[in-house]
């Protein structure tokens, strides 16, 4: 298991999964992202070019999750720019 340790590295999962798959080509690698594809969808090209069978679990709650969580916890639910009203059909 690879983790950013909760350090707020939005977009960490897919590059980490790609690295894990390159390091262990015969293992099953699953990326459980938050909203990272808004941050680094270009990494999908790296996986395709290298023919990596990384599995991605898509969980769409319609928000930039970590930012919204901080707005809930520390900013008295004053939300700004965290709702994704339009999203890509992944």
C-alpha positions, 0 to 999 in steps of 0.5 A, a space after each residue: 500500500 502506498 499513501 501520501 500520509 494525508 499530506 494533501 498531495 492531491 493527485 498522488 494516487 495514479 502516479 503512485 499506482 503507475 510506479 507500483 505497477 512498473 516495480 511489480 509488473 506481475 501484481 494487481 495494482 488498484 488506485 483508489 483516487 479521490 478527485 485526482 483526475 481533475 489534477 493529473 489526467 495526463 498520467 493516463 497517457 503514461 499508463 497507456 504508453 507503458 501498457 500498464 494494467 493499473 485498475 482505477 476505482 472511480 468514486 465520484 461524489 461531485 466535490 474536490 474532497 480534501 479541500 471541501 473537508 477542510 472547509 467543513 472542519 476549519 472554515 465553518 462550512 464556508 464553501 468556495 469552488 469545491 463543487 464540481 457541477 460538470 464532470 467528465 463521464 469516466 
